[in-house]
């Protein structure tokens, strides 16, 4: 066993949080035929999606900034003491999608290099929508809007579900697993570094939770971890297997399957190449990405070869101390993304892995004195060898206060829906147009289901 796995076994948590799709209750998606699932699964190929969810609302209009004299002047008037100095911007020349000149926040030097290498693109003014809206329609309340705009929990849920009108809270990655995952294995297609979550929960599937140390083991029941574990496990098995009570028998089977799956995943990870050395920093995000890199490196040894990974990255709710805090967050994120890209290149997986950001909303362009408040539309990043890199996608909003893009106080009205953004990723992953409409019921309200940033 490698050092990380040995360390993990010493501090294993008593948990069954890693249960996979065999735990979920069935409902209407169970009606999807196995023929459809098998057909879709064949299209997936060796591909993985890695989602970095920036929890709290990223002030992404301070990532990509107008750099021309007039463009920056408009930006500066709007952003006030939140403005990044013009002479500090890292100049970029997008291959398409930009009518003005732009620069990146100086804290994003690693991303600057990736963008110039055409390995990353920006998707502009993305947000939660039910259908396209104008400022007049929003003000007059004549079109349906996402529920509870500017609420962290509600907007995080909308980004994860892609279907806020549903009664049950399933996520678009979970519904993808319902359609295309290999149902003959206990290992879920969705691997979570963020615990149980909505994004990866389907009607018939749930995420499998791991940590940066590997799959969770039940400390008191895993053979070889603690003295007496074999006896304890055998006793529970006898009690549950001999029981006539349905819940007791199910409990026993759940323990068996969770233990077997954790040991299987950790045994496979023991043969994975070392990835920590690719990461310049020792922090939670880098450690999580190092584990994802190991999982991808050994995917062909796992019973579920294709995965969607979710990592939560906290700290983006910058109501105060934003200039300092946001720069640190951006720099840490940028470095970790570049390091992960290098790790994927080292195992020849760069073109098979697409990493993308999500955040519940952008922030107000106006300052509250020392930070910003909850906004709406924002900028997202997509990275990988299959990305049409070095470009801008989506419409760049007018950052002038009171513009047609400004709902109030510099809250940008999204011109690209999160449905379109996620559907473009899902199409690359292998879903058909018909399946996209099943996964994203509001997608039909928009003219374009493919934003074109994947090749």
N, C-alpha and C positions, 0 to 999 in steps of 0.2 A: 504494500500500500504506500502511496505517496504521503509526504509529510502533512499536507493539508487534510487528507482523509483521516490520518491517525489523530490529528488534533481535533477534528470534528467528532470522531467517535468518543473521545474523552469528554467532550462537552455536549453530547447529543441531548436534544430536548425530547421530553415525553410528549409526542405529538402524533396525531394522525392527519395533520393538515394537508399532507401530500396525497390524499386519496384522489384517484383519477376518475375516468368517465364511468366506471362500473358503479359509482356511488349515486349517480344522478337519477332523478325520476323522469320517466318518459311522458311525453305529450305529443302535440301535433307533428313535430318534426320526425317522430318515429314513423310517420307515414311516407317519408321520402324513401323511394325505392333503393335497394342495394345496388341495382344496376346503375342508377344515377350517381350514387356515391363512388362506385368503382370507376365509372367513366371519368368523373372529375378528378379522382385521386391519381389516375394515370397521367393527367396533364400537369401535375404539380412539379415533377422532376425534383432534383436536388436543390431545393430552395428553402431558405429560412427568412422569417421576418423578425426583427428585433425592435421593439417599441420602447422608447425612452419617454416616460410620462413625466413632464415637468410640473410637479404638483404645486399649486398656489397661483398660477397665472404669470407666465413669462412676459416681461416688458420687451417684446420682440421687435418693436419699432425702434428700439435702441440697439438692435443688432445690425440691421441693414439701414443705412442712413444716407439721405441725399447729400452729395458732396459738391455739386455745382454751386456757384455763388448765390443764385436765386433760390434754388432748391434748399440749400442749407439755411438761408436767411428765413424762409418760411418755417422750416423745422425748428430753428432756434427760437423764433417768436412763440411758437406753440409749446415747446418743451421747457422753456424757462430754465430753472436751475437743474433740470434733469438732462439738459443737452450735453452731448459728448463733443469735445472740442474738435473743430473742423480740421485743424492741422494734425490731429492724432489719428484720423481715420485711415484704415488700411485700404488703399484703392483697389477696386475690382473692375473688370470689364466683362460683364455678362455677354455670352455669345448671342443671346436673344432675350426679349422680354423686358428690356429697360430702355425707356425713352430719354432718361436723364442719366447723369453720372452718379455713382454710388460708392460708398466705402463701408467697411465693416468696423464694428467696435474694436478698439485696439486690444481688448482682452481676448479676441478671437483669432489670434495669430495662427494657431494650428488649423482652424477651419479655413482661414484665408488661403493657406497652402493647398488644402484639399480642393477648394473651389477652383483655384487656378490650375490644378491638375485635372479638372473636369471629373472629379469623383464625388461631387456633392452639388446639389442645387437647392434653391430657396423657393418655397411655395408661398405666395403672398396673400395676405388678408383672408385667411381661412378661419371659419368659425362655425358655430352651431346655427343651423337654419332648418326650417320646415320646407320653405320654398323661397325663391329669390324675393328680396324686398328692397324697396326704395326708402329714402328718408321720409318722404311724405306718407307712405303707407305705414311706416312704423309710428309716426306721430299721430296719425288718424286711427290707428289700431284697426286697419281694414284687412289685414292678412294675419294668419296664425304665426305666432312667434314661439321660439323655444320656451318651455316653462321655466320660470324663476331665473330670468337672465341676471347675470352678475352674482349668482350664488355658487360658491365653490362646489358643494356637493351635487347640486342639480346639473351644473355644466360639465363637471367631470363625468357624471352618469350619462349625459347626452353624448359626449365624445366616445364613451365606451359602448353605449348601446347602438347608436345610429338609428334609434327607433324609440323616441321618447313617449310615443302614444301607447306603447304596449303595456298591458297590465302586469305581465311578468318581466322581471329585469334580466333579460339575457343580453349578452354582448355580441358584437359583430364577429369577433374572433371565435367565440364559442359557437355561434351558429355556423360559421365556416367549418369548424370541426365536426358539427353534426352532419354536414354534407359530405365532406371529403376525407375525414380521418379514417385510418385503419381501425375498424371496430373489433378486430380480432385480438387486440392487446389491451392490457390494463393501463399502459402508459398513455397519457393524454397527448394530443398534438400540441396543446397549450401548456407551456412551462412558465411558471410564475416565480419571479423574485420579489413579488409584492404581496404574497399571501393570496387568500381567496379574494377574487375581484369580479366585477361585473363584466369587464371586457371579454374575458376568457370563459365565461359561463354560458353554456348553451342550454337548449331544452333537454338534451340527452348527454351532455358532457360538462365536465368541470376541469379547471386547471390542476396541474400537478405542481405543488409548491416545493421549491428547493431553496437553498441558501448559497452563499459564496463558498461554503465548505462542502456542498454536495447535497444528496438526498437525505431527508430527515429520518433518523432511526428512533425507535421507541427504546429509550435508555434501559428500562427494566426488563424488556422482553426480547432484545436482540441477542442471539447467541454469540458468545465470545466477547461481548462488551463488558459485562459485569458478572461476577461470580454468582451462580444460582439462577441465571437467566433461563437456562435450558429447563430447569425444574419448574420455574414459574410459568413459562410458556406452555409446557406440557400440561400443567394443571388447568390452565385456562382452556386449552384445547379440549381436554377431557370433559370439563364442565359444560362447555358450549356445544360440543359435538354430540354429547349424549342427551342434551336438553331437548324437550319437545316444544319449547317456547320459541316462536318464530323470531322474536327480537334477539334472544340470547344466541340462537344459531347464527343470525345475521351478524351480530357483534363479533362472534368468533371468526367468521369468514372475513370480515373487514380487517381484523387484526392480522390474519394470515396474509391477506393480499397486500396490505400496506407494508408489512415487514419484507415480504418477498420482493416487492417492487423496489423498495429502498435499497436492499442488498444488491439487486440486479443492477440498478443505476450506478451505485457506488463501485461495484466490481468493474463495470465498463469504464468508469471514470479513472480507475486506477491505472488503466493503460493509456490514458489521454496524454498528449504532449504537455509539457510545462508551459504555461501562458503568462505567469506573473511577470516575467522579465520583460514582456512587451510594454508593460504599463509603467509610466514614469512616476506615478504617484500611488501611495498606499491609502486608499479611502474606499468608502462603501461602493461608489459607482464603479471605480476601476476594478475592485474585487468582484463585483457582480458580473461585469463584462468579461473578466478573465474566466469565470466559471461558465458563462454562456459560450465563450470561445472553445473551452474544453468539450462542452456538450456537442457543439457543432463538429468538432474534430473527430468525434467517435460516433456520429449519428448513424452510420451504417451498421454499427454493432448493436444499436438499440432497436427494440421491436417496433417503435414508431419513428421512422427516419426523418420525417418532416415536422418542423416545429415552428410555433410562434412564441417568442419570448417577450415577457413584460418586465421592465425594471422601473420602479418608482424612484424619482429623483426629487427630493423635497427642498424647500427653502425659497420658493419663487414668489411668495406672497410679500412683495417688497413695499409695504406701506411706509417704512421709514428706513433711514440709512441706505437708500437704494444705490447711490453712486458707488459706494464701496462694496456693498453686499452683492449687487448684480454683476459687477466686474469679476468678483471672485467666482460666482456661480458660472458665468459664461466661460471663464478661463478653464475651470475644472471640467466642465462639460466638453469643451472643445478638445482639450488634451486627451480626455478619455475616449472620445469618438475617433480621433486620429490613431491612438494606440490600438483600439479595437480593429480599425481598418488594416493596420499593419499586421496584427495577429491573423486576420483572415487571409491576407496576402501570403503569409508564411505557410499556410496549409492549402493554398490554391482554392480558397472558397470565396474570394472577394466578389466574384460575379454571381455567386449563388446566395449571397446574404445581403439583404437590404435593411439598413438601420434608419429609423425615422423618429421624429419627435412628435409629441402631442402635448398640449397644455390646455386647460379648460377655457381660458380666454387670454387675450392680451390685456394691456392696462391703459388707463387714461393717459392721453398725451400731456394733459395738464398736471402740474405738480400739486401735491397737498402740503407742501412745505419741505418735507424731507423724503418724500417717496411718491408713490402713485396709487391710485385706487383701481377697482375692478373694471375692466374694459370688456371688449367683445372680440372683434377680429384680431388676428395676429399672424406672424410669419412662422412657418415650420421648415425644418431641414430634412432632406432625404439623402442618404449616403450609400454608396456601394458601386460595384463594377457594372451593375445593370442599370444604373441611374444615368439619364441623359444629363450629364453634369456640366457645371460652369454656366448655368442658365437661371433665369427667373421664370417662374410659372405663376399663373394667376394675375389678377389685376392689381397694380400698385395703387393704393388709395391716395387721395389728396389730403395731406397732413395739415392743411390750413384749418384753424378752428372755425366752425360754422359751415364748413364745406358740405356738399351733398353726401359725403362719406361719413360725416361726423354726426353721430346720434345725439351726443351731449358730452361736453367736457372732454372732447377728444376720444370718445369711444367709437372706434371704427366699425361701421356696419359691414359685415363680411360680404365679399363679392364671390367667394368660393366656399362651398359648403364642405363640412367635414365628411359628408357622405361621398362627395366626388373625390376627395383626397384619399379616404380609406378604400374606396372602390378601385382606384387606380392601382393601389398596392395589392388588393385582393385579386384583380385581374392578372397581374404579373405572377401572383402565387399559383394561379391555375384555374380560377373560377370562370365560368362562361357568362355571357351577358344575361342569360335567363337566371342563373344562380345569383348574380349580383343584385338583381331586382328582388330576389327572395331575401337576401341578406340585408339589403338596404331599401326598405319599402318606400322611403321618401326620395330615392334617387331619380325616380321617373319625373319628379317635379323640376328637374334641372336639364338643361339642353345637352350637357356633355357629361358622360359617365367616366371618361378617361381624360385626365389632364395632360397626358403625354410625357410625363417625366420619367417613365420607365421604358426601356428599350428591349 
